[in-house]
Structure formats: structure tokens, C-alpha cells
Amino acid sequence: MITLDQVKSVSHVVIGYAMGAVTAAMAVHVISSDQGNSLSNAISQIASGITSVVGGVMTIVAIGSAIWAGYRASPTQQMKAVEAMPEVDKIAVNPVNTTMVKAINDTSRPKVVSAKG
């Protein structure tokens, strides 16, 4: 993933090339020194703005990715993903013995409590 420091480094390189072009234009008298200074300031401000925007977008993308990863890693989503796979054999499981549950909940049967003393 691209880090903010890498973006700032690229920004400095681009600013350097742009400033070199402005200096060359001033050297061959295509633009005056006042125009060169104002152009240099404008280039610096544009690069600074772009760096700030890219940093903000990268932060939003990182937060969104973390939220999405948390959602996709939830046990419910993992079960849905496994159930959607045709190559996974499906096993029907009855986790509760209904006869045992009926016997436990039957109020006509006495409850036996064993305590060692």
C-alpha cells in the first residue's frame, strides 16, 4: 500500500521538475521573474493541496477497508461463505436430542438432585 510519506516524496520530485521548468523559462526570458515567482508559488500550493487530498482519501480507504474486513471476517459471513461452496459436503446435524429435552421439561417427572455430603 502506498504511504503518505511516499506521496509526499513524489510530490517533492514533481515540484522539483516544475520549478526547474519555471527556472529554465525565466533563464531564456520566456517569462519575467515576477511571473516565475507567482508561478512557483502556485505550483507549490497545488502540490500541497493534492498531497492533502491524497492523504485524506488514503485515510478514508484504510478505515473503509478495516470495516469491510471486519464485516467479512464475522462468523456469520464465514458460515455463509462455506455454505455457498458446492465442494463442501453438507452434514445435517441435530444438536439437541429432543427426547431428552422433553424428559427434562416434563413437569410430571420428579427431579433428582444428588449431593455428596
Summary of the structure (lengths in Angstrom):
residues: 117
radius of gyration: 34.5
end to end distance: 66.3
largest distance: 107.4
contacts: 209
relative contact order: 0.07
helix: 70%
strand: 0%
